[in-house]
Amino acid sequence: MKRKLSLIEGTMYAGGQTAVNVVSSVTIKGTVQESELHASLLKIQARHPLLGSNVWEDEAGIPYFVEQNPVQRIGLRIVNRQTDQDWERESITECLTPFNTKNDTLVRLVWLKSESVSDLIVVGHHCICDGRSILNLMDETLSLLGDPEKEIGTYKPFSSIQDFIPPEIRESKANKLKIQLFSKVAKLALLAVAFKKEIKREKPFFLHWKLSKEESSLIIEKCKSEGASVHDALSVAFLRGFKEIKPIKSHSRLYCAVDMRKFLPEVKSNMLFAFPAMVGLNLSNKKTDGFWNQTREFKNGLAKKIDEMNVNTVLLYSECLLPSLPRMTRYAKADKGAHDFTLSNMGKVSINEKYGALEIESLQSPSTIFPFGNPTTLFTTYFKGQIDLIFTSDEHFIKREDVLALKESAFSTIIK
C-alpha cells in the first residue's frame, strides 16, 4: 500500500514529530490474560490495513502511508494498577507521547493490570483514526478477549480520497477551474502568515468529569422536554459560560466535529478513518433569547449546515491544498483560532457492558490534546446511563481554574 494522506490526515500527522494522539480507556472487572491480549491485537492488526503502515514524506514534504516490511506488532505497555485514577495519569502521558511514525505501528495499547480489575487504554495516531475509530478498536479488543475464537475479517484500503468523488464531478472543467483559483488564493494567504511564530504550549491539561446516573438522567429528560439534544445544550451552555466568566476571552463561537462517514457509504463504522468535518457556529446575540430558545436556534442552525454540506466539494478543495500541507502545519501551530472551543460528542457508544466473563465497569471518552490552533476541546460520550466528559486545553488559552468555573456555570444553566 502507498497512498497520499488526505488533507485532514496530513494535518493530524503534523509533520510527524508532534504528538497528535487519540486515547480512550475502559475499566474492566475480570481476569485478562496477556497471551489472549496479544492474540487479540494480532487479529485486529490483520483486519485494519493502516495498522501495518508507516508514514514517509516525499521531497516536497508531502506524507504518504506506506506498507511496513516487515510489519511491526502493536505495542503493549503493561503497568501495575495501584488506584482507580491511574488511567488518567497514563492517558495524559499517552496523549503527549509522539509515535515514531516512520517505524512504529500507529496504534498502541496500555494495560493497567491488577488481579481482578484492569484498565485498557487504546492510543491511536490521529492521522489514521478519530474517536469513533478508537471506540471500534476498543470494542474489537474486548470482543476478542471475551471470545478468543472469534474472527473479525479484514477489508481493503482505499487508494485515494479521490475514490470517493464521482468521476463526473472530479473531471468537471468548471470544478477544475474553481479548484485552481482556490488553490492560488490559499497559497497567497499562507504566504501572508508564513512568519508567525509557533505558540509554545507548555502547560497542557486534561480534566475529567463523569456525571452520576441521576444527574445524567436529569439532563437528558430536561433536554427532551425542551425539544433539544444534550449536544445542543452543552454547546450553548458552554458558549454562554465562556461569555459570562470574566477571565475567559470569548469569541461566542465553537466548532462541532461531524462524522463524515454519514456522507461516505463506502466507509463503514468499523473501519479506521480520520476525516471529520468541522462546522462552525456562533452564539446568538439576541438579548431577549433565553437559554432554551438559544439552544433550539443552535440545533436548527447546525442541522441546516450539515444538510447543506457538499462532501464532494469538501474533498475536492481539501485535495488541492495538499501541496501546501507543510506550510499549513506551521501555520496551524502558530494560530490562536477565533473560536472558544470544539465539541466532539459521540453520544451513546457501541461498547457492550459485558464481553464473555469480562464486565465493563466504566468508559472514559476518547480525547486528545491538540498541538495546534486553539486546542480547547470538550469530548463527551454516554455509557451505562452516565454522561462522561473530558475537557482538554493549554493554560496559554484558558486557565484550569477557569474551566472548573465554566463547567459549574454550564451545568447549572442546563438543569436550573
Salt bridges, closest charged atoms under 4 A:
GLU9 OE2 - ARG3 NH2 2.89
GLU34 OE2 - HIS38 NE2 3.43
ASP84 OD1 - ARG81 NH2 3.08
ASP86 OD1 - ARG89 NH1 3.38
GLU90 OE1 - ARG77 NH2 2.81
GLU90 OE2 - ARG89 NH2 2.90
GLU94 OE2 - ARG77 NH2 2.73
GLU94 OE1 - ARG108 NE 2.47
ASP119 OD2 - ARG81 NE 2.51
ASP130 OD2 - ARG261 NH1 2.79
GLU140 OE2 - ARG47 NE 3.10
GLU140 OE1 - HIS48 NE2 2.85
GLU151 OE2 - LYS43 NZ 3.57
GLU171 OE2 - ARG170 NE 3.76
GLU171 OE1 - LYS176 NZ 3.16
GLU226 OE2 - LYS222 NZ 3.93
GLU226 OE1 - ARG296 NH1 3.04
ASP232 OD1 - HIS231 ND1 3.79
ASP259 OD2 - ARG132 NE 3.21
ASP259 OD1 - ARG261 NH1 2.89
ASP335 OD1 - LYS196 NZ 4.00
GLU361 OE2 - LYS29 NZ 3.27
ASP388 OD1 - HIS208 NE2 2.57
ASP388 OD1 - LYS210 NZ 2.78
GLU408 OE2 - LYS407 NZ 3.46
